[in-house]
Amino acid sequence: MIRHIVMFTLLEEANGKTKKENLAEAVEKAKALKDKVPSLRNYSVVTNYEKADRTNYDIALVCDFDDMNGLDEYQNHPDHKAFGAFLKNIRDGRACIDFEI
C-alpha cells in the first residue's frame, strides 16, 4: 500500500479572500475528492489546530492507495487536477511524501 501525504501553506490573501475563507473552500473541495477517485482507499483532510504553531502547514491530505498506479490515477484524475489548479492560486508552500506502508 502507498501513502501519499501532501501539505500546503496558504497565502494570507488570495482570489479576493482571506486565508481563513480560502482554507474553508480548500477543505470542502478536498473532501469532495473522496468519492470521485476510485483508487483512493483511505483519505483524510486535516487542518492545523488553531492553537498550534503558526509556522505549521495549514492543510494536509493523507491518502492511501493499493499501489503507485492508484496514486497515478488520483494525480491524473480531472477532479484532482481542478483541485490542484485551485490550490495553485492560493498556496504559499507545498510539501509532499509518498511511501510504502
Secondary structure, DSSP 8 states (H G I E B T S, - for coil): -EEEEEEEEE-SEETTEEHHHHHHHHHHHHHHGGGT-TTEEEEEEEE--TTS-TTS-SEEEEEEESSHHHHHHHHHSHHHHHHHHHHHTTEEEEEEEEEE-
